Amino acid sequence: MASTDYAGVPATYTSDNSTGTHRIILPVPYHNQGDTSWCLYYCLAMMADYNNRHIEPWMIASHFSSGNNETFSGQYNPFDHSLEDHMEENYSLVIRKRVWGNSLKQVDAESLNSVIKSNIDRGQPVLMAFQYNTPEGTKAGHAILAVGYDDSSIYISDPSGALTVDVFGKGGKYIAVPISWEEFNEQLAGNVRPSNMAFTIEVLDSAPASTPAGSVYLADYSDHGYSYLSFVNRTDSMDIGLLRLDGSRRGYYIARASDVSSYREPTLNDSMCVFFTVANPFPEEKTYVVVNELIRKDTGDSMKNFRCLMEMEAPAYGMASKGVNYSNQLGAVSPGAYSVVVTLLDSEMQEIASTSVDINIS
């Protein structure tokens, strides 16, 4: 579990009294949004995970019927509180959305910076969403998490890299990425106005006493022809099924690779590949253990020859990915409802987190 070095807050905290250096970085579990347009839902899920409420992003998307390439329609509406209501009523997480730039007066960047710092000081990350112009000159919008700060930088976790990589040029960096306050204010906070609105979401609950020491996730890249859970017909290699996240279809489904709008049910004649990513929100390398299983829904039994245990090293503020290919094992199970379960353990075999996908095998 996370350390509690800063006033009882689970944080990575350093202080240099001789120079006055003050740094807080909260170990917020990370998830990548893949090909979806759900940056908001992924950031909310990260905030919830940090506060010990595990929520899959597709669960939020399903509630609001957001398709794979859609998002919450009321995000920039200051009078729409349905997101706050949903999180409190269903997950007991009290949040507050604040819209910035909805008046003719330009937002003072220092006011936004103050909100970020005050929340991180009390041990809570801040969700921030900005409308902005890309380096190519097109209009875009993206949600990120402020997870830390020091005198010179804000530390951002980005569910896709749209800002940390594409705007700020931090190649390959997604977790607790340092961005100078000068750059942040110049590119984002200092440009908030009616034509470039923003909103923040704050967690009003007290900081958790402990928080998950990492995360594991399955991502959807079906728009690019692959996904972290896939099925291939062993007698027809062009017959492929891919995990596709879609809130308008109960959250996810197995899609046909050649036409992701259509369903493709797994069969006993398929090979199955489970790929996953482990993310480490700490400033030092960590050793994790991951367990893959196929669980029969009606009995709760773990299917023989599917349980796979592997050790992984995840770099500081980084990720590590692996996969398991089950070439013909599905042929040995009975048709029915199953769960593909991926569980993350620490080096002492204590469970940290898990994720699962329900499938029906015919």
TORKOLTOR-833060 format. One record per residue (C-alpha): residue number from 1; chain; x negated, y, z negated. Coordinates in nm, 2 decimals. Example, Ala and Ser with C-alpha at 12.3 -4.5 7.8 and 13.67 -1.06 7.14 Angstrom:
residues 2
<seq=1 mol=A c1=-1.23 c2=-0.45 c3=-0.78>
<seq=2 mol=A c1=-1.37 c2=-0.11 c3=-0.71>
//
This chain:
residues 362
<seq=1 mol=A c1=0.00 c2=0.00 c3=0.00>
<seq=2 mol=A c1=-0.10 c2=0.36 c3=0.04>
<seq=3 mol=A c1=-0.32 c2=0.53 c3=-0.22>
<seq=4 mol=A c1=-0.17 c2=0.81 c3=-0.44>
<seq=5 mol=A c1=-0.47 c2=1.04 c3=-0.47>
<seq=6 mol=A c1=-0.29 c2=1.37 c3=-0.43>
<seq=7 mol=A c1=-0.04 c2=1.46 c3=-0.71>
<seq=8 mol=A c1=0.12 c2=1.12 c3=-0.69>
<seq=9 mol=A c1=0.18 c2=1.16 c3=-0.32>
<seq=10 mol=A c1=0.08 c2=0.87 c3=-0.09>
<seq=11 mol=A c1=-0.18 c2=1.06 c3=0.11>
<seq=12 mol=A c1=-0.53 c2=1.07 c3=0.24>
<seq=13 mol=A c1=-0.66 c2=1.37 c3=0.05>
<seq=14 mol=A c1=-1.00 c2=1.54 c3=0.03>
<seq=15 mol=A c1=-1.10 c2=1.86 c3=-0.13>
<seq=16 mol=A c1=-1.43 c2=2.04 c3=-0.13>
<seq=17 mol=A c1=-1.43 c2=2.30 c3=-0.41>
<seq=18 mol=A c1=-1.76 c2=2.45 c3=-0.29>
<seq=19 mol=A c1=-1.62 c2=2.54 c3=0.05>
<seq=20 mol=A c1=-1.25 c2=2.56 c3=-0.04>
<seq=21 mol=A c1=-1.17 c2=2.28 c3=0.21>
<seq=22 mol=A c1=-0.82 c2=2.15 c3=0.17>
<seq=23 mol=A c1=-0.70 c2=1.85 c3=0.37>
<seq=24 mol=A c1=-0.39 c2=1.63 c3=0.35>
<seq=25 mol=A c1=-0.31 c2=1.35 c3=0.60>
<seq=26 mol=A c1=-0.01 c2=1.14 c3=0.52>
<seq=27 mol=A c1=-0.03 c2=0.77 c3=0.63>
<seq=28 mol=A c1=0.29 c2=0.77 c3=0.83>
<seq=29 mol=A c1=0.35 c2=0.43 c3=1.01>
<seq=30 mol=A c1=0.33 c2=0.48 c3=1.39>
<seq=31 mol=A c1=0.54 c2=0.36 c3=1.68>
<seq=32 mol=A c1=0.50 c2=0.42 c3=2.05>
<seq=33 mol=A c1=0.82 c2=0.50 c3=2.26>
<seq=34 mol=A c1=0.69 c2=0.33 c3=2.58>
<seq=35 mol=A c1=0.90 c2=0.42 c3=2.88>
<seq=36 mol=A c1=1.20 c2=0.54 c3=2.68>
<seq=37 mol=A c1=1.30 c2=0.90 c3=2.64>
<seq=38 mol=A c1=1.35 c2=0.85 c3=2.27>
<seq=39 mol=A c1=1.07 c2=1.06 c3=2.12>
<seq=40 mol=A c1=1.32 c2=1.20 c3=1.87>
<seq=41 mol=A c1=1.44 c2=0.85 c3=1.76>
<seq=42 mol=A c1=1.09 c2=0.72 c3=1.73>
<seq=43 mol=A c1=0.98 c2=1.01 c3=1.52>
<seq=44 mol=A c1=1.28 c2=0.96 c3=1.30>
<seq=45 mol=A c1=1.20 c2=0.59 c3=1.26>
<seq=46 mol=A c1=0.84 c2=0.68 c3=1.16>
<seq=47 mol=A c1=0.97 c2=0.92 c3=0.90>
<seq=48 mol=A c1=1.21 c2=0.66 c3=0.77>
<seq=49 mol=A c1=0.94 c2=0.39 c3=0.76>
<seq=50 mol=A c1=0.72 c2=0.62 c3=0.56>
<seq=51 mol=A c1=1.01 c2=0.66 c3=0.32>
<seq=52 mol=A c1=1.06 c2=0.28 c3=0.29>
<seq=53 mol=A c1=1.37 c2=0.27 c3=0.51>
<seq=54 mol=A c1=1.29 c2=0.05 c3=0.81>
<seq=55 mol=A c1=1.48 c2=0.16 c3=1.11>
<seq=56 mol=A c1=1.43 c2=0.04 c3=1.46>
<seq=57 mol=A c1=1.45 c2=0.34 c3=1.71>
<seq=58 mol=A c1=1.70 c2=0.14 c3=1.92>
<seq=59 mol=A c1=1.94 c2=0.13 c3=1.62>
<seq=60 mol=A c1=1.96 c2=0.51 c3=1.62>
<seq=61 mol=A c1=1.99 c2=0.52 c3=2.00>
<seq=62 mol=A c1=2.27 c2=0.26 c3=1.98>
<seq=63 mol=A c1=2.47 c2=0.47 c3=1.74>
<seq=64 mol=A c1=2.45 c2=0.77 c3=1.97>
<seq=65 mol=A c1=2.49 c2=0.55 c3=2.29>
<seq=66 mol=A c1=2.17 c2=0.69 c3=2.43>
<seq=67 mol=A c1=2.05 c2=0.51 c3=2.74>
<seq=68 mol=A c1=1.69 c2=0.43 c3=2.81>
<seq=69 mol=A c1=1.63 c2=0.76 c3=2.97>
<seq=70 mol=A c1=1.86 c2=0.97 c3=2.75>
<seq=71 mol=A c1=1.84 c2=1.13 c3=2.41>
<seq=72 mol=A c1=2.05 c2=1.30 c3=2.14>
<seq=73 mol=A c1=2.26 c2=1.56 c3=2.31>
<seq=74 mol=A c1=2.31 c2=1.79 c3=2.01>
<seq=75 mol=A c1=1.94 c2=1.83 c3=1.92>
<seq=76 mol=A c1=1.92 c2=2.21 c3=1.99>
<seq=77 mol=A c1=2.27 c2=2.28 c3=1.87>
<seq=78 mol=A c1=2.24 c2=2.45 c3=1.52>
<seq=79 mol=A c1=2.60 c2=2.35 c3=1.44>
<seq=80 mol=A c1=2.56 c2=1.98 c3=1.53>
<seq=81 mol=A c1=2.48 c2=1.79 c3=1.20>
<seq=82 mol=A c1=2.58 c2=1.44 c3=1.33>
<seq=83 mol=A c1=2.21 c2=1.33 c3=1.32>
<seq=84 mol=A c1=2.17 c2=1.43 c3=0.95>
<seq=85 mol=A c1=2.51 c2=1.27 c3=0.86>
<seq=86 mol=A c1=2.41 c2=0.95 c3=1.03>
<seq=87 mol=A c1=2.07 c2=0.92 c3=0.86>
<seq=88 mol=A c1=2.22 c2=0.99 c3=0.51>
<seq=89 mol=A c1=2.53 c2=0.78 c3=0.54>
<seq=90 mol=A c1=2.36 c2=0.47 c3=0.69>
<seq=91 mol=A c1=2.00 c2=0.49 c3=0.56>
<seq=92 mol=A c1=2.03 c2=0.71 c3=0.25>
<seq=93 mol=A c1=1.77 c2=0.94 c3=0.40>
<seq=94 mol=A c1=1.85 c2=1.31 c3=0.34>
<seq=95 mol=A c1=1.72 c2=1.53 c3=0.62>
<seq=96 mol=A c1=1.77 c2=1.89 c3=0.74>
<seq=97 mol=A c1=1.75 c2=2.00 c3=1.10>
<seq=98 mol=A c1=1.65 c2=2.36 c3=1.17>
<seq=99 mol=A c1=1.68 c2=2.52 c3=1.52>
<seq=100 mol=A c1=1.42 c2=2.78 c3=1.61>
<seq=101 mol=A c1=1.44 c2=3.03 c3=1.89>
<seq=102 mol=A c1=1.82 c2=3.05 c3=1.92>
<seq=103 mol=A c1=1.82 c2=3.43 c3=1.89>
<seq=104 mol=A c1=1.67 c2=3.71 c3=2.09>
<seq=105 mol=A c1=1.40 c2=3.76 c3=1.83>
<seq=106 mol=A c1=1.08 c2=3.57 c3=1.90>
<seq=107 mol=A c1=0.99 c2=3.32 c3=1.63>
<seq=108 mol=A c1=0.69 c2=3.41 c3=1.41>
<seq=109 mol=A c1=0.45 c2=3.12 c3=1.44>
<seq=110 mol=A c1=0.34 c2=3.16 c3=1.08>
<seq=111 mol=A c1=0.69 c2=3.10 c3=0.96>
<seq=112 mol=A c1=0.69 c2=2.76 c3=1.14>
<seq=113 mol=A c1=0.34 c2=2.69 c3=1.01>
<seq=114 mol=A c1=0.46 c2=2.76 c3=0.66>
<seq=115 mol=A c1=0.74 c2=2.51 c3=0.69>
<seq=116 mol=A c1=0.50 c2=2.24 c3=0.80>
<seq=117 mol=A c1=0.24 c2=2.31 c3=0.53>
<seq=118 mol=A c1=0.50 c2=2.33 c3=0.24>
<seq=119 mol=A c1=0.65 c2=1.99 c3=0.34>
<seq=120 mol=A c1=0.32 c2=1.82 c3=0.38>
<seq=121 mol=A c1=0.21 c2=1.96 c3=0.04>
<seq=122 mol=A c1=0.51 c2=1.78 c3=-0.11>
<seq=123 mol=A c1=0.42 c2=1.46 c3=0.06>
<seq=124 mol=A c1=0.67 c2=1.46 c3=0.35>
<seq=125 mol=A c1=0.59 c2=1.47 c3=0.73>
<seq=126 mol=A c1=0.78 c2=1.72 c3=0.95>
<seq=127 mol=A c1=0.95 c2=1.63 c3=1.28>
<seq=128 mol=A c1=0.90 c2=1.90 c3=1.54>
<seq=129 mol=A c1=1.05 c2=1.92 c3=1.89>
<seq=130 mol=A c1=0.95 c2=2.18 c3=2.14>
<seq=131 mol=A c1=1.05 c2=2.29 c3=2.49>
<seq=132 mol=A c1=0.74 c2=2.39 c3=2.67>
<seq=133 mol=A c1=0.57 c2=2.42 c3=3.01>
<seq=134 mol=A c1=0.34 c2=2.14 c3=3.12>
<seq=135 mol=A c1=-0.01 c2=2.20 c3=3.26>
<seq=136 mol=A c1=0.16 c2=2.14 c3=3.61>
<seq=137 mol=A c1=0.40 c2=2.43 c3=3.54>
<seq=138 mol=A c1=0.72 c2=2.22 c3=3.49>
<seq=139 mol=A c1=0.96 c2=2.25 c3=3.19>
<seq=140 mol=A c1=0.95 c2=1.96 c3=2.94>
<seq=141 mol=A c1=1.06 c2=1.88 c3=2.59>
<seq=142 mol=A c1=0.90 c2=1.65 c3=2.33>
<seq=143 mol=A c1=0.92 c2=1.55 c3=1.97>
<seq=144 mol=A c1=0.62 c2=1.48 c3=1.75>
<seq=145 mol=A c1=0.54 c2=1.45 c3=1.38>
<seq=146 mol=A c1=0.32 c2=1.68 c3=1.17>
<seq=147 mol=A c1=0.15 c2=1.44 c3=0.93>
<seq=148 mol=A c1=-0.13 c2=1.66 c3=0.79>
<seq=149 mol=A c1=-0.32 c2=1.98 c3=0.80>
<seq=150 mol=A c1=-0.64 c2=2.15 c3=0.68>
<seq=151 mol=A c1=-0.77 c2=2.50 c3=0.71>
<seq=152 mol=A c1=-0.85 c2=2.47 c3=1.08>
<seq=153 mol=A c1=-0.62 c2=2.20 c3=1.22>
<seq=154 mol=A c1=-0.27 c2=2.05 c3=1.22>
<seq=155 mol=A c1=-0.27 c2=1.67 c3=1.24>
<seq=156 mol=A c1=-0.01 c2=1.53 c3=1.48>
<seq=157 mol=A c1=0.13 c2=1.18 c3=1.55>
<seq=158 mol=A c1=0.27 c2=1.17 c3=1.90>
<seq=159 mol=A c1=0.50 c2=0.88 c3=2.01>
<seq=160 mol=A c1=0.39 c2=0.90 c3=2.37>
<seq=161 mol=A c1=0.09 c2=1.13 c3=2.40>
<seq=162 mol=A c1=0.29 c2=1.38 c3=2.61>
<seq=163 mol=A c1=0.15 c2=1.66 c3=2.39>
<seq=164 mol=A c1=-0.17 c2=1.52 c3=2.22>
<seq=165 mol=A c1=-0.30 c2=1.37 c3=2.55>
<seq=166 mol=A c1=-0.13 c2=1.56 c3=2.84>
<seq=167 mol=A c1=-0.12 c2=1.91 c3=2.69>
<seq=168 mol=A c1=-0.40 c2=1.92 c3=2.43>
<seq=169 mol=A c1=-0.63 c2=1.68 c3=2.62>
<seq=170 mol=A c1=-0.70 c2=1.44 c3=2.33>
<seq=171 mol=A c1=-0.75 c2=1.14 c3=2.56>
<seq=172 mol=A c1=-0.63 c2=0.81 c3=2.40>
<seq=173 mol=A c1=-0.54 c2=0.97 c3=2.07>
<seq=174 mol=A c1=-0.19 c2=0.93 c3=1.92>
<seq=175 mol=A c1=-0.21 c2=0.90 c3=1.54>
<seq=176 mol=A c1=-0.30 c2=1.19 c3=1.31>
<seq=177 mol=A c1=-0.47 c2=1.38 c3=1.60>
<seq=178 mol=A c1=-0.63 c2=1.71 c3=1.49>
<seq=179 mol=A c1=-0.52 c2=2.01 c3=1.69>
<seq=180 mol=A c1=-0.65 c2=2.35 c3=1.60>
<seq=181 mol=A c1=-0.40 c2=2.59 c3=1.46>
<seq=182 mol=A c1=-0.50 c2=2.83 c3=1.73>
<seq=183 mol=A c1=-0.42 c2=2.58 c3=2.01>
<seq=184 mol=A c1=-0.10 c2=2.47 c3=1.84>
<seq=185 mol=A c1=0.03 c2=2.83 c3=1.80>
<seq=186 mol=A c1=-0.08 c2=2.93 c3=2.15>
<seq=187 mol=A c1=0.08 c2=2.63 c3=2.33>
<seq=188 mol=A c1=0.38 c2=2.56 c3=2.11>
<seq=189 mol=A c1=0.47 c2=2.75 c3=1.79>
<seq=190 mol=A c1=0.39 c2=3.09 c3=1.93>
<seq=191 mol=A c1=0.60 c2=3.04 c3=2.24>
<seq=192 mol=A c1=0.94 c2=2.96 c3=2.07>
<seq=193 mol=A c1=1.21 c2=3.18 c3=2.22>
<seq=194 mol=A c1=1.56 c2=3.13 c3=2.38>
<seq=195 mol=A c1=1.39 c2=2.99 c3=2.69>
<seq=196 mol=A c1=1.16 c2=2.76 c3=2.49>
<seq=197 mol=A c1=1.36 c2=2.65 c3=2.19>
<seq=198 mol=A c1=1.24 c2=2.42 c3=1.91>
<seq=199 mol=A c1=1.38 c2=2.24 c3=1.61>
<seq=200 mol=A c1=1.23 c2=2.08 c3=1.30>
<seq=201 mol=A c1=1.36 c2=1.80 c3=1.08>
<seq=202 mol=A c1=1.25 c2=1.79 c3=0.72>
<seq=203 mol=A c1=1.31 c2=1.51 c3=0.47>
<seq=204 mol=A c1=1.46 c2=1.65 c3=0.16>
<seq=205 mol=A c1=1.40 c2=1.34 c3=-0.06>
<seq=206 mol=A c1=1.10 c2=1.33 c3=-0.29>
<seq=207 mol=A c1=0.78 c2=1.18 c3=-0.15>
<seq=208 mol=A c1=0.77 c2=0.80 c3=-0.18>
<seq=209 mol=A c1=0.55 c2=0.65 c3=-0.45>
<seq=210 mol=A c1=0.41 c2=0.40 c3=-0.19>
<seq=211 mol=A c1=0.45 c2=0.35 c3=0.18>
<seq=212 mol=A c1=0.39 c2=0.07 c3=0.43>
<seq=213 mol=A c1=0.02 c2=0.03 c3=0.51>
<seq=214 mol=A c1=0.07 c2=0.00 c3=0.88>
<seq=215 mol=A c1=0.32 c2=-0.09 c3=1.15>
<seq=216 mol=A c1=0.38 c2=-0.35 c3=1.43>
<seq=217 mol=A c1=0.60 c2=-0.29 c3=1.73>
<seq=218 mol=A c1=0.72 c2=-0.42 c3=2.06>
<seq=219 mol=A c1=0.73 c2=-0.16 c3=2.34>
<seq=220 mol=A c1=0.94 c2=-0.13 c3=2.65>
<seq=221 mol=A c1=0.75 c2=-0.05 c3=2.97>
<seq=222 mol=A c1=1.02 c2=-0.21 c3=3.20>
<seq=223 mol=A c1=1.02 c2=0.10 c3=3.43>
<seq=224 mol=A c1=0.66 c2=0.01 c3=3.51>
<seq=225 mol=A c1=0.74 c2=-0.36 c3=3.56>
<seq=226 mol=A c1=0.63 c2=-0.51 c3=3.23>
<seq=227 mol=A c1=0.73 c2=-0.52 c3=2.87>
<seq=228 mol=A c1=0.61 c2=-0.65 c3=2.53>
<seq=229 mol=A c1=0.86 c2=-0.94 c3=2.55>
<seq=230 mol=A c1=0.89 c2=-1.12 c3=2.89>
<seq=231 mol=A c1=1.02 c2=-1.44 c3=3.04>
<seq=232 mol=A c1=0.91 c2=-1.59 c3=3.37>
<seq=233 mol=A c1=1.08 c2=-1.88 c3=3.55>
<seq=234 mol=A c1=0.82 c2=-2.16 c3=3.56>
<seq=235 mol=A c1=0.93 c2=-2.27 c3=3.91>
<seq=236 mol=A c1=0.98 c2=-1.92 c3=4.05>
<seq=237 mol=A c1=0.73 c2=-1.66 c3=3.94>
<seq=238 mol=A c1=0.93 c2=-1.38 c3=4.09>
<seq=239 mol=A c1=1.22 c2=-1.45 c3=3.85>
<seq=240 mol=A c1=1.12 c2=-1.24 c3=3.55>
<seq=241 mol=A c1=1.31 c2=-1.10 c3=3.25>
<seq=242 mol=A c1=1.18 c2=-0.80 c3=3.05>
<seq=243 mol=A c1=1.28 c2=-0.65 c3=2.72>
<seq=244 mol=A c1=1.46 c2=-0.32 c3=2.79>
<seq=245 mol=A c1=1.57 c2=-0.08 c3=2.53>
<seq=246 mol=A c1=1.91 c2=0.09 c3=2.59>
<seq=247 mol=A c1=2.13 c2=0.24 c3=2.33>
<seq=248 mol=A c1=2.43 c2=0.22 c3=2.56>
<seq=249 mol=A c1=2.39 c2=-0.16 c3=2.56>
<seq=250 mol=A c1=2.38 c2=-0.25 c3=2.19>
<seq=251 mol=A c1=2.02 c2=-0.12 c3=2.17>
<seq=252 mol=A c1=1.84 c2=-0.36 c3=2.40>
<seq=253 mol=A c1=1.88 c2=-0.65 c3=2.64>
<seq=254 mol=A c1=1.67 c2=-0.87 c3=2.86>
<seq=255 mol=A c1=1.67 c2=-0.71 c3=3.20>
<seq=256 mol=A c1=1.59 c2=-0.85 c3=3.54>
<seq=257 mol=A c1=1.25 c2=-0.71 c3=3.65>
<seq=258 mol=A c1=1.37 c2=-0.66 c3=4.00>
<seq=259 mol=A c1=1.67 c2=-0.46 c3=3.89>
<seq=260 mol=A c1=1.65 c2=-0.34 c3=3.53>
<seq=261 mol=A c1=2.02 c2=-0.24 c3=3.52>
<seq=262 mol=A c1=2.11 c2=-0.61 c3=3.54>
<seq=263 mol=A c1=2.10 c2=-0.88 c3=3.27>
<seq=264 mol=A c1=1.87 c2=-1.18 c3=3.29>
<seq=265 mol=A c1=1.92 c2=-1.44 c3=3.02>
<seq=266 mol=A c1=1.62 c2=-1.64 c3=2.91>
<seq=267 mol=A c1=1.64 c2=-2.01 c3=2.99>
<seq=268 mol=A c1=1.47 c2=-2.34 c3=2.88>
<seq=269 mol=A c1=1.28 c2=-2.33 c3=3.21>
<seq=270 mol=A c1=1.10 c2=-2.01 c3=3.12>
<seq=271 mol=A c1=0.76 c2=-1.93 c3=2.99>
<seq=272 mol=A c1=0.77 c2=-1.66 c3=2.72>
<seq=273 mol=A c1=0.51 c2=-1.39 c3=2.64>
<seq=274 mol=A c1=0.51 c2=-1.19 c3=2.32>
<seq=275 mol=A c1=0.28 c2=-0.89 c3=2.32>
<seq=276 mol=A c1=0.26 c2=-0.66 c3=2.02>
<seq=277 mol=A c1=0.07 c2=-0.36 c3=1.89>
<seq=278 mol=A c1=-0.05 c2=-0.30 c3=1.53>
<seq=279 mol=A c1=-0.10 c2=0.07 c3=1.43>
<seq=280 mol=A c1=-0.33 c2=0.18 c3=1.15>
<seq=281 mol=A c1=-0.24 c2=0.52 c3=0.99>
<seq=282 mol=A c1=-0.55 c2=0.53 c3=0.76>
<seq=283 mol=A c1=-0.89 c2=0.69 c3=0.80>
<seq=284 mol=A c1=-1.08 c2=0.36 c3=0.79>
<seq=285 mol=A c1=-1.06 c2=0.04 c3=0.99>
<seq=286 mol=A c1=-0.82 c2=-0.21 c3=0.85>
<seq=287 mol=A c1=-0.78 c2=-0.59 c3=0.88>
<seq=288 mol=A c1=-0.43 c2=-0.72 c3=0.94>
<seq=289 mol=A c1=-0.27 c2=-1.05 c3=1.00>
<seq=290 mol=A c1=0.02 c2=-1.10 c3=1.24>
<seq=291 mol=A c1=0.26 c2=-1.39 c3=1.25>
<seq=292 mol=A c1=0.47 c2=-1.47 c3=1.56>
<seq=293 mol=A c1=0.77 c2=-1.69 c3=1.52>
<seq=294 mol=A c1=1.09 c2=-1.81 c3=1.70>
<seq=295 mol=A c1=1.37 c2=-1.84 c3=1.45>
<seq=296 mol=A c1=1.70 c2=-2.02 c3=1.52>
<seq=297 mol=A c1=1.98 c2=-1.79 c3=1.41>
<seq=298 mol=A c1=2.23 c2=-2.05 c3=1.28>
<seq=299 mol=A c1=1.98 c2=-2.24 c3=1.06>
<seq=300 mol=A c1=1.71 c2=-1.99 c3=0.99>
<seq=301 mol=A c1=1.45 c2=-2.26 c3=1.09>
<seq=302 mol=A c1=1.12 c2=-2.15 c3=1.24>
<seq=303 mol=A c1=1.07 c2=-2.35 c3=1.56>
<seq=304 mol=A c1=0.78 c2=-2.59 c3=1.58>
<seq=305 mol=A c1=0.49 c2=-2.49 c3=1.81>
<seq=306 mol=A c1=0.60 c2=-2.12 c3=1.81>
<seq=307 mol=A c1=0.45 c2=-2.01 c3=1.48>
<seq=308 mol=A c1=0.12 c2=-1.83 c3=1.56>
<seq=309 mol=A c1=-0.10 c2=-1.66 c3=1.31>
<seq=310 mol=A c1=-0.39 c2=-1.42 c3=1.41>
<seq=311 mol=A c1=-0.62 c2=-1.18 c3=1.24>
<seq=312 mol=A c1=-0.66 c2=-0.83 c3=1.39>
<seq=313 mol=A c1=-0.89 c2=-0.53 c3=1.33>
<seq=314 mol=A c1=-0.73 c2=-0.19 c3=1.39>
<seq=315 mol=A c1=-0.96 c2=0.11 c3=1.40>
<seq=316 mol=A c1=-0.91 c2=0.42 c3=1.19>
<seq=317 mol=A c1=-0.60 c2=0.62 c3=1.31>
<seq=318 mol=A c1=-0.58 c2=0.37 c3=1.59>
<seq=319 mol=A c1=-0.41 c2=0.07 c3=1.74>
<seq=320 mol=A c1=-0.49 c2=-0.29 c3=1.84>
<seq=321 mol=A c1=-0.28 c2=-0.51 c3=2.07>
<seq=322 mol=A c1=-0.26 c2=-0.89 c3=2.13>
<seq=323 mol=A c1=-0.03 c2=-1.13 c3=2.30>
<seq=324 mol=A c1=0.08 c2=-1.49 c3=2.29>
<seq=325 mol=A c1=0.19 c2=-1.69 c3=2.59>
<seq=326 mol=A c1=0.42 c2=-1.98 c3=2.53>
<seq=327 mol=A c1=0.39 c2=-2.16 c3=2.87>
<seq=328 mol=A c1=0.64 c2=-2.44 c3=2.83>
<seq=329 mol=A c1=0.75 c2=-2.44 c3=2.47>
<seq=330 mol=A c1=1.10 c2=-2.31 c3=2.54>
<seq=331 mol=A c1=1.17 c2=-2.64 c3=2.71>
<seq=332 mol=A c1=1.15 c2=-2.82 c3=2.38>
<seq=333 mol=A c1=1.42 c2=-2.62 c3=2.20>
<seq=334 mol=A c1=1.80 c2=-2.64 c3=2.22>
<seq=335 mol=A c1=2.00 c2=-2.37 c3=2.39>
<seq=336 mol=A c1=2.14 c2=-2.11 c3=2.15>
<seq=337 mol=A c1=2.08 c2=-1.79 c3=1.96>
<seq=338 mol=A c1=1.73 c2=-1.72 c3=1.84>
<seq=339 mol=A c1=1.52 c2=-1.43 c3=1.70>
<seq=340 mol=A c1=1.17 c2=-1.35 c3=1.82>
<seq=341 mol=A c1=1.00 c2=-1.23 c3=1.50>
<seq=342 mol=A c1=0.67 c2=-1.05 c3=1.46>
<seq=343 mol=A c1=0.55 c2=-1.00 c3=1.10>
<seq=344 mol=A c1=0.26 c2=-0.78 c3=0.99>
<seq=345 mol=A c1=0.06 c2=-0.89 c3=0.68>
<seq=346 mol=A c1=-0.23 c2=-0.73 c3=0.50>
<seq=347 mol=A c1=-0.56 c2=-0.91 c3=0.45>
<seq=348 mol=A c1=-0.42 c2=-1.06 c3=0.13>
<seq=349 mol=A c1=-0.12 c2=-1.21 c3=0.32>
<seq=350 mol=A c1=0.13 c2=-0.96 c3=0.17>
<seq=351 mol=A c1=0.40 c2=-0.86 c3=0.41>
<seq=352 mol=A c1=0.38 c2=-0.50 c3=0.53>
<seq=353 mol=A c1=0.64 c2=-0.48 c3=0.81>
<seq=354 mol=A c1=0.82 c2=-0.68 c3=1.07>
<seq=355 mol=A c1=1.01 c2=-0.64 c3=1.39>
<seq=356 mol=A c1=1.25 c2=-0.88 c3=1.58>
<seq=357 mol=A c1=1.45 c2=-0.92 c3=1.89>
<seq=358 mol=A c1=1.76 c2=-1.15 c3=1.92>
<seq=359 mol=A c1=1.78 c2=-1.35 c3=2.24>
<seq=360 mol=A c1=2.02 c2=-1.62 c3=2.37>
<seq=361 mol=A c1=1.85 c2=-1.91 c3=2.54>
<seq=362 mol=A c1=2.05 c2=-2.11 c3=2.80>
//
